[in-house]
Amino acid sequence: MKIQTIIIGVLLFTLTIGFQSCKSSDLPPSDFEVQKELAKEKKKKARAQKKIKKEEYKRFWSMQTKEAKKSIRKNKRRQKKAARKRKK
């Protein structure tokens, strides 16, 4: 009877250790993994923002008339030229 009690005690002890080792997987991920995940999310958001910006740019230019496009280009050139003169 004593041997059976000892064996049951040892088995219960090993089972509790086994369950505790399963709990360790519930711990938060390491710092490196968190940083990696954040970088991945940041890259995904940046890609989405870039796509939206590109679509807005295309939409803006498609709505402009030919004269307006020409005027915008001229103004842009004139502003670049003025900026170069200010730098000197």
Buried (B, 14 or more C-beta within 10 A) or exposed (E): EEEEEEEEEEEEEEEEEEEEEEEEEEEEEEEEEEEEEEEEEEEEEEEEEEEEEEEEEEEEEEEEEEEEEEEEEEEEEEEEEEEEEEEE
